[in-house]
Amino acid sequence: MEELIKLVSEKTGLPAAQAKVAVETVLGFIKQRLPEPLAGQLDGLLAGGGAGDMLGGLGDLFGKK
C-alpha cells in the first residue's frame, strides 16, 4: 500500500499523510461495495503486491482483461 500512497502523492502533489488518507478512503469505499470474497482478495492484494500488481488485480476484479 505504501507504493500506492507514494504514487498518489507524486501524481497529485499531496503530502504523503494526505495521500494515505485518500487511498484509505477510496479503498474502504470500494471494499464496502464489493462482495465479501472480492473484498478479501483486495485485502490480499494490498498485503502482498505492489501498486502495479494491485492496480492490475483491481482491473481483473472488475472484469477488465
KOLNULUM-842421 format. One record per residue (C-alpha): x, y, z; residue number from 1; residue in three letters. Coordinates in steps of 0.2 Angstrom, whole numbers, plus 2048, in hexadecimal, padded with zeros to 3 digits. Example, Ala and Ser with C-alpha at 12.3 -4.5 7.8 and 13.67 -1.06 7.14 Angstrom:
<pt><X>83E</X><Y>7EA</Y><Z>827</Z><nr>1</nr><rest>ala</rest></pt>
<pt><X>844</X><Y>7FB</Y><Z>824</Z><nr>2</nr><rest>ser</rest></pt>
//
This chain:
<pt><X>800</X><Y>800</Y><Z>800</Z><nr>1</nr><rest>met</rest></pt>
<pt><X>80F</X><Y>80C</Y><Z>803</Z><nr>2</nr><rest>glu</rest></pt>
<pt><X>813</X><Y>80B</Y><Z>7F1</Z><nr>3</nr><rest>glu</rest></pt>
<pt><X>801</X><Y>810</Y><Z>7EC</Z><nr>4</nr><rest>leu</rest></pt>
<pt><X>802</X><Y>81F</Y><Z>7F9</Z><nr>5</nr><rest>ile</rest></pt>
<pt><X>812</X><Y>825</Y><Z>7F2</Z><nr>6</nr><rest>lys</rest></pt>
<pt><X>80B</X><Y>824</Y><Z>7E0</Z><nr>7</nr><rest>leu</rest></pt>
<pt><X>7FB</X><Y>82E</Y><Z>7E5</Z><nr>8</nr><rest>val</rest></pt>
<pt><X>807</X><Y>83B</Y><Z>7EE</Z><nr>9</nr><rest>ser</rest></pt>
<pt><X>812</X><Y>83D</Y><Z>7DF</Z><nr>10</nr><rest>glu</rest></pt>
<pt><X>803</X><Y>83E</Y><Z>7D2</Z><nr>11</nr><rest>lys</rest></pt>
<pt><X>7F9</X><Y>84A</Y><Z>7DD</Z><nr>12</nr><rest>thr</rest></pt>
<pt><X>806</X><Y>854</Y><Z>7E6</Z><nr>13</nr><rest>gly</rest></pt>
<pt><X>7FE</X><Y>84F</Y><Z>7F7</Z><nr>14</nr><rest>leu</rest></pt>
<pt><X>809</X><Y>84D</Y><Z>806</Z><nr>15</nr><rest>pro</rest></pt>
<pt><X>80B</X><Y>83A</Y><Z>80A</Z><nr>16</nr><rest>ala</rest></pt>
<pt><X>7FF</X><Y>83B</Y><Z>819</Z><nr>17</nr><rest>ala</rest></pt>
<pt><X>7F1</X><Y>842</Y><Z>80F</Z><nr>18</nr><rest>gln</rest></pt>
<pt><X>7F4</X><Y>836</Y><Z>801</Z><nr>19</nr><rest>ala</rest></pt>
<pt><X>7F3</X><Y>828</Y><Z>80D</Z><nr>20</nr><rest>lys</rest></pt>
<pt><X>7E2</X><Y>82E</Y><Z>813</Z><nr>21</nr><rest>val</rest></pt>
<pt><X>7DC</X><Y>82F</Y><Z>801</Z><nr>22</nr><rest>ala</rest></pt>
<pt><X>7E2</X><Y>81E</Y><Z>7FD</Z><nr>23</nr><rest>val</rest></pt>
<pt><X>7DA</X><Y>817</Y><Z>80D</Z><nr>24</nr><rest>glu</rest></pt>
<pt><X>7CA</X><Y>820</Y><Z>80A</Z><nr>25</nr><rest>thr</rest></pt>
<pt><X>7C9</X><Y>819</Y><Z>7F8</Z><nr>26</nr><rest>val</rest></pt>
<pt><X>7CD</X><Y>808</Y><Z>7FC</Z><nr>27</nr><rest>leu</rest></pt>
<pt><X>7C1</X><Y>807</Y><Z>80B</Z><nr>28</nr><rest>gly</rest></pt>
<pt><X>7B3</X><Y>80E</Y><Z>7FF</Z><nr>29</nr><rest>phe</rest></pt>
<pt><X>7B7</X><Y>800</Y><Z>7F2</Z><nr>30</nr><rest>ile</rest></pt>
<pt><X>7B8</X><Y>7F2</Y><Z>7FF</Z><nr>31</nr><rest>lys</rest></pt>
<pt><X>7A7</X><Y>7F7</Y><Z>806</Z><nr>32</nr><rest>gln</rest></pt>
<pt><X>79F</X><Y>7F5</Y><Z>7F5</Z><nr>33</nr><rest>arg</rest></pt>
<pt><X>7A8</X><Y>7E5</Y><Z>7F0</Z><nr>34</nr><rest>leu</rest></pt>
<pt><X>7A1</X><Y>7D3</Y><Z>7F4</Z><nr>35</nr><rest>pro</rest></pt>
<pt><X>7AA</X><Y>7CC</Y><Z>803</Z><nr>36</nr><rest>glu</rest></pt>
<pt><X>7B5</X><Y>7C0</Y><Z>7F9</Z><nr>37</nr><rest>pro</rest></pt>
<pt><X>7BB</X><Y>7CE</Y><Z>7EE</Z><nr>38</nr><rest>leu</rest></pt>
<pt><X>7BE</X><Y>7DA</Y><Z>7FD</Z><nr>39</nr><rest>ala</rest></pt>
<pt><X>7C9</X><Y>7CC</Y><Z>804</Z><nr>40</nr><rest>gly</rest></pt>
<pt><X>7D3</X><Y>7CB</Y><Z>7F4</Z><nr>41</nr><rest>gln</rest></pt>
<pt><X>7D6</X><Y>7DE</Y><Z>7F5</Z><nr>42</nr><rest>leu</rest></pt>
<pt><X>7DD</X><Y>7DC</Y><Z>806</Z><nr>43</nr><rest>asp</rest></pt>
<pt><X>7E8</X><Y>7CF</Y><Z>800</Z><nr>44</nr><rest>gly</rest></pt>
<pt><X>7EE</X><Y>7DA</Y><Z>7F1</Z><nr>45</nr><rest>leu</rest></pt>
<pt><X>7F2</X><Y>7E8</Y><Z>7FD</Z><nr>46</nr><rest>leu</rest></pt>
<pt><X>7FC</X><Y>7DD</Y><Z>809</Z><nr>47</nr><rest>ala</rest></pt>
<pt><X>806</X><Y>7D4</Y><Z>7FC</Z><nr>48</nr><rest>gly</rest></pt>
<pt><X>808</X><Y>7DE</Y><Z>7EC</Z><nr>49</nr><rest>gly</rest></pt>
<pt><X>80F</X><Y>7EE</Y><Z>7E6</Z><nr>50</nr><rest>gly</rest></pt>
<pt><X>804</X><Y>7FC</Y><Z>7DF</Z><nr>51</nr><rest>ala</rest></pt>
<pt><X>806</X><Y>7F5</Y><Z>7CD</Z><nr>52</nr><rest>gly</rest></pt>
<pt><X>801</X><Y>7E4</Y><Z>7D3</Z><nr>53</nr><rest>asp</rest></pt>
<pt><X>7F3</X><Y>7EB</Y><Z>7DD</Z><nr>54</nr><rest>met</rest></pt>
<pt><X>7EC</X><Y>7F6</Y><Z>7CF</Z><nr>55</nr><rest>leu</rest></pt>
<pt><X>7ED</X><Y>7E8</Y><Z>7C2</Z><nr>56</nr><rest>gly</rest></pt>
<pt><X>7E4</X><Y>7DD</Y><Z>7CF</Z><nr>57</nr><rest>gly</rest></pt>
<pt><X>7D7</X><Y>7EA</Y><Z>7D1</Z><nr>58</nr><rest>leu</rest></pt>
<pt><X>7D4</X><Y>7EA</Y><Z>7BE</Z><nr>59</nr><rest>gly</rest></pt>
<pt><X>7D2</X><Y>7D7</Y><Z>7BF</Z><nr>60</nr><rest>asp</rest></pt>
<pt><X>7C5</X><Y>7D9</Y><Z>7CD</Z><nr>61</nr><rest>leu</rest></pt>
<pt><X>7BB</X><Y>7E4</Y><Z>7C3</Z><nr>62</nr><rest>phe</rest></pt>
<pt><X>7BB</X><Y>7DA</Y><Z>7B3</Z><nr>63</nr><rest>gly</rest></pt>
<pt><X>7C9</X><Y>7E3</Y><Z>7AA</Z><nr>64</nr><rest>lys</rest></pt>
<pt><X>7D4</X><Y>7D7</Y><Z>7A0</Z><nr>65</nr><rest>lys</rest></pt>
//
